[in-house]
Amino acid sequence: MPLKSFNDLEKHIVLTEEEREWREDGGHTLPILVSDHLTPLIADPAIRRQFVPSVKENKDTIGNLDPQMEKEYSVTSRLVRRYKNRAAFLVTDSCFAYCRHCFRRRFAGSMVGPATEKDIYEACSFLSEHSEIKEVLLTGGDMFTLSDSSLDSLLHSFKEARPDIIYRLCTRALTSNPDRFTPSLFEVIKKNSFGAPFYLMTQFNHSLEITEKAESVINNFIKLGIPIMNQTVLLRGVNDSIEVETELSNKLLSLRIKPYYLFQGDLVQGTAHLRVPLSKGLEIEKGMRESLSGLGLPQYTIDLPQGGGKVPVDSRYNKGLKDGIWTFSTIDGEERHYPEDV
């Protein structure tokens, strides 16, 4: 059974004082959930810090629960449009395991459930009327927590509405529950792969997450001709070193996965203890550039606060560090700020 409480966790690991305090402190914005697949892995610090809560989550006062202003950019009940040419559809709030660095804490684990038929219809209608949208991220939560029949209906509705759109299948299930990818699920994906291609967007943050089961799932997606790209989140005490990031990129490349983004942590309340100072992130990016080919080098990227959008950290959008604050320019020329001491 998945681990859903501290009593469950204590059967598998010895909890630290900071972890125990989380239970007593209250004010939680994200529940505990560790999948069966991850249970034997959480003894390792790189996995543990991603899924076992700390009281530091409750003491963090930096940022808020929606730093990307997704509510303001929602054009329907579940469709978020921050960019002219792409949008994100929040399929469900459920995941197989809840990452403590989750940037969508306002939504994930909130018990609102999967998108309804009305939610899907509204989103598809909007997409039908906006031909300038070329890509849609099917995200959440994790879309693969849905049943095969629900996924079939969802994918069919979107593909019927706009078969010309590229749909990104966004998931952490290869890390948290690779057993979900059954032959019947692959049949659903194959059945709905008409029109523009699917892209699988994974999130592997450490090479320990790439188990034999995950590798098998990766091979099955490749057999279907679905490209795979990985988005890693830079996390303190998990992967904040040149060696760990380089090892991960090399492993991904060997499996025919493109290392796509290395994300700076968003200013989401409750995640400050996991964020890495931007200056250190730039050092890691420099070391990776010296160690990896262009094919293996992910783009070190920040999703700017207040809905500022994504920009490369090491780019003309970065205006520099002054008095402990980094200043960035958005693509539209607006100014955004990000603290060095996170």
Disulfide bonds with the S-S distance in Angstrom:
none
